[in-house]
Amino acid sequence: MRRNADTIVTEFLELFHTTTIDMPRIQAALAENARWQPVVPTAAVVEGHDRICAEIERQYRLYADCACKILNVASNGNTVFTERVDDVRMLADDRTVVTRVVGVFDLDADGRIVWWREYWDMLDIADQIGISGEDMRGLMDASVPV
């Protein structure tokens, strides 16, 4: 791997925290067989960079103006741990939602993401947007076909 793993992941996260999402760059950062679990342990694992990008596009139809503050980054070899706070504006009602997230990323030898998982409290988000935990599970259903 030519670039530092911390830098690769930090630059990847920056792609999401903008007003205009750059899906080709996101897809290029992912290995073709990448896996993503948007909420461990409740959300299904999304497999393949095409499906991951489709799920990201689906989620971006729910919110906008994503801002991210990375609090900590630590790595061990090709595994990177991040702690961050995300703020998004829900498109349905302009409400701002704050999410505290721990993301874990594994990179291949070429510096592409092969396994990405995120840990955050779904019930905290459900409370912020005024829905039930069951409805929140429905929002995070990652069964988007490609």
C-alpha positions in Angstrom: 0.0 0.0 0.0 1.5 3.3 -1.1 -0.5 5.8 1.0 -1.0 5.7 4.7 -4.2 3.7 5.7 -5.4 6.6 8.0 -5.2 9.1 5.1 -7.0 6.8 2.7 -9.9 6.4 5.1 -10.0 10.0 6.1 -10.1 11.1 2.4 -12.9 8.5 1.8 -15.0 9.9 4.7 -14.5 13.4 3.3 -16.3 12.3 0.1 -19.5 11.8 2.1 -19.4 15.1 4.0 -20.2 17.5 1.3 -23.2 19.0 -0.4 -22.4 17.1 -3.7 -21.6 13.4 -3.5 -19.0 12.1 -5.9 -20.2 8.5 -6.5 -17.4 7.6 -9.0 -14.8 8.5 -6.4 -16.6 6.6 -3.7 -16.8 3.5 -6.0 -13.2 3.8 -6.9 -12.2 3.8 -3.2 -14.0 0.4 -2.8 -12.7 -2.9 -3.9 -15.1 -4.6 -6.3 -16.0 -7.2 -3.7 -16.2 -4.8 -0.8 -18.7 -5.3 2.0 -20.4 -2.7 4.1 -22.6 -3.0 7.2 -24.2 0.4 7.8 -25.3 -0.4 11.3 -23.7 -3.3 13.3 -25.4 -5.6 14.2 -28.8 -4.7 12.9 -28.4 -3.8 9.3 -27.7 -6.4 6.6 -24.2 -6.5 5.1 -24.2 -4.9 1.6 -21.9 -6.8 -0.7 -20.1 -5.4 -3.8 -19.2 -1.9 -4.7 -22.2 -1.5 -7.0 -24.6 -2.4 -4.3 -22.8 -0.3 -1.7 -23.1 2.7 -4.0 -26.8 2.0 -4.7 -27.4 1.9 -0.9 -25.5 5.2 -0.4 -27.6 6.8 -3.1 -30.8 5.5 -1.4 -29.7 7.0 1.9 -28.9 10.3 0.3 -32.5 10.6 -0.8 -33.4 10.8 2.9 -31.0 13.5 4.0 -28.6 16.2 2.8 -26.0 18.6 4.0 -23.9 15.9 5.7 -21.1 17.4 7.8 -18.6 15.3 9.6 -16.2 15.9 12.5 -13.6 13.2 12.8 -12.6 13.0 16.5 -10.1 10.2 16.4 -8.4 7.9 13.9 -6.3 4.8 14.9 -4.9 2.0 12.8 -3.2 -1.3 13.0 -1.8 -2.4 9.7 -4.6 -2.2 7.1 -7.4 -1.8 9.7 -8.5 1.7 10.5 -10.8 2.8 13.3 -12.5 6.2 13.2 -14.6 8.0 15.7 -16.7 10.9 14.3 -19.8 13.0 14.8 -22.1 13.4 11.7 -24.7 16.0 11.3 -27.3 15.7 8.5 -30.4 17.6 7.5 -33.4 15.4 7.0 -35.1 16.2 3.7 -38.6 15.4 5.0 -38.7 18.1 7.6 -35.3 20.0 7.6 -34.5 18.6 11.1 -30.8 18.2 11.9 -29.8 14.8 13.2 -26.6 14.2 15.1 -25.0 10.8 14.9 -22.0 9.6 16.9 -20.3 6.9 14.8 -17.4 4.5 15.1 -16.4 3.2 11.7 -14.0 0.3 11.1 -12.3 -0.2 7.7 -10.1 -2.9 6.3 -8.0 -2.1 3.2 -6.5 -4.4 0.6 -2.9 -4.2 -0.5 -3.9 -1.6 -3.1 -5.4 0.7 -0.5 -9.1 0.0 -1.4 -11.7 -0.6 1.2 -12.7 -4.3 1.4 -14.7 -4.3 4.6 -16.5 -1.3 6.2 -18.7 -1.4 9.2 -20.3 1.3 11.3 -21.5 1.3 14.9 -24.1 3.8 16.0 -27.2 3.9 18.2 -30.2 3.5 15.9 -32.6 4.3 18.8 -30.9 7.6 19.4 -31.4 8.6 15.8 -35.0 7.3 15.8 -35.7 9.5 18.8 -34.2 12.5 17.1 -36.4 12.1 14.0 -39.5 11.1 15.9 -40.0 7.5 14.7 -40.1 4.1 16.3 -37.2 1.8 16.5 -39.0 -0.6 14.1 -39.5 2.2 11.6 -35.8 3.1 11.9 -35.0 -0.5 11.1 -37.1 -0.1 7.9 -35.1 3.0 6.9 -31.9 1.1 7.3 -33.1 -1.9 5.2 -30.1 -2.2 2.8 -31.9 -4.5 0.4 -31.5 -2.1 -2.6 -31.2 -4.0 -5.9 -28.6 -2.9 -8.4 
